[in-house]
Structure formats: structure tokens, C-alpha cells
Amino acid sequence: MPARFFVDENDLALGKALAREHPGVVYPGHADLPEVPRRTLDDNWLPIVGQKRLAVITRDQRIRYRPVEKHAWLTHGVRGFVLTGRGSQSTAESKAILDRHWDEIHALDPLRFGGVYGFLAPTAAAAERALRAALRQRLERRQIRSEIQDIVCA
């Protein structure tokens, strides 16, 4: 199965775990993505991932605050899920959330849905609620805005 998802190196353990269980998941250094070796800078992998139309899974909340990085996501047509929060969410917690919603995440058609899906949640439970609500909304509307959207859970 061709790659559909790219897990950022900021949680390499998550990328490796997802790749073991779900076909189509790659990460920096993965054999199916030789163009992105380990320690590749965001500015270098964003164009590659965008061109390959891979959905990104990352914890990098700097996207929200760094205009240059946000612009790079939009310029290169990168889309993805940003799992962030005030506290530290473990790899196991992130994986459990993604696993519970993998069918919904996988159902997003990269050729029909553009844009960036963003999540900012203070806890794993809030991240899961935000993910569930956003996926439901996107699947119902069948359209994605081409701008970064933050879903902040109270």
C-alpha cells in the first residue's frame, strides 16, 4: 500500500508503532520514504510530504505561532493532525487516540480534502473529543478549509 500518512520525527516512536500496525504510515528514515532521512529539517520535508499528498501527524505546536512554518504548510499543500497540549501526552496516549479513530482518519480522501486539520488540547481526553468532533464535522460537510484551524477544548 502506498504511503498516506507521515509521522513527524518529534514522536518517532509513535510513527514506528503506527507503521507496524497500519499500512501506509511512514516517518523520517522509513525505507518507503528515502527522500526524508532522520533529522531532516521541517523546511526540507514539508515540500516532499506536500507533493506526495501525505497527511502529517505531529505534536509540533509551533505551526500555530511561526508564520514561516504555517506559510510553508499552506504553500506546499500539507495537511495533517497536530496533537498538542499544555501537558505532556505520552506516545501511548497519542497512539490510543489515533487507533480509536483510525477508520475515520483513514476515510479522509487526500485527493478531495485539502488544508490542515489542527488540534490544540490540554489533555488526552480533550484531544480525543476534539479529534472526534472535527472528523465528524469534516466527514459530514465533505470539505476542508485550506487554512489552519485550531480546535481548542475547554
N, C-alpha and C positions, 0 to 999 in steps of 0.2 A: 504494500500500500504506500502511495506517495505521502511525503510529509505534509501535514496540515497545521501542526502546532509547533511553536518554538518556545522553549522554556529558557528564560534569561539565566545567565550564569550566576546571578545573585541568589539563586536557590538551585544549584546544580544537583543537589540530592533529590529535590522534587522532580527535576527533569528526568533523571535516571530512573526514578521509581515509576513515573508516569509512562516512560518509554517501554519499561518492562511489561506493563500491563495493557497499554493502549497502543495499537499500531498507529503510525503517523505522527509520533511525537519525537522531536529532535531537540538538541541542545548544543551549546558550543563544544566542539570536539567530537560530536557524534559522527560515525562513519558515513551516514547518509547526507551529511552537510559539511563536506570538506572545506567549503569556502569560509566557514566560520570556526576557526580553531579556538581552543581555550584562550582566555584573556583578550579576546577581540573587543575593542572599544565599541560602545554603542553607536558612535558616529559611523563606524565601518560596517557593523552588521545590520543596521536599520535599512539601508538601501537593498541589501541582499534579501532580507526577510520580506520586505515590501514587494520586491519583484517576484518572489516565489509565492506571494499571497498567503504567507503563513500567519496564523493568529498567534500573538505573543502572550505568554503567561509570565508575569513578572511581579516583583514586590517593589519596584523602583518608583517611589512616590515623587521623585524629583521631576518627573514628567509634568506634574501639575505646576511646579514652581520655576522651571527653567524654560524660558521662551524658546531658546535654541533647540532644545530636545523636543519640546512639544511641536515646534515647526517641522523638525525632521520626521516625526511620526506622521504628520499630516502630508508633508511633501512626498514622502515615499509610500503613502497609502497603507501604512502599517495599522493593523488593528489588533486588539488584544484585551486581556484581562489584567488589571492591576490590583493585586491583593496586598493592601497595606493597612496599617493601623498605628495607633499610638503605642501599643504594647508590642511585644514580640510574639508573633504567631509561629508556632513550630511548623516544620516541614510536614509532620504527620497530620497536624490540624489542616493545613492547606490542602494536602492530598485527600483527606477525608471529605472536605467540602467539594473539591473538584470531582472526586469519584461519585459522590451522591448525585451530581448534576451533569455527569459526563454525557449522557444521551442528549440532553438539551444543548449543551455546549457544542457537541459534535454535529447537531442538526443545523447549526448556522451555516449557511451556504456562502463560502467566501467569494463566490462569483456574483452573488446577489446582494450581499451585505457589505458595505464599506464602512469606514470610520473606526473609531476607537471606543471600546467599551471600558469604562473606568469605574473602579470601586475604591472607596475610602471607607474603612470600617474600623472602629476601635477594638472590636473583639472578633473572635472566630464566629461566634453566633451571629453577630451583626453582619459580618461579611457574607455569611450564608444567606441571611434574609435579603440582603442587597442583591446578591447574585441571582437568587430565585426570582425576585421581583423584576429585575432587569431582563433576565432571559424571557420571562413570561411576556413582558411588555414588547420586547423585540420580536418574538415569535408571533404575537398577536397582530402587531402593526405591520410586520413583514418589511420593515425599513429601518435603517440605521442612519443616524445623523453623521455627517463626515467631520464632526468636531469632537473633541474630548469632552465626555460627560462624566461628571463626578456624582456619585450617589453617596450621600453622607447619611449615615444612620445615627439616630439619636440614642 
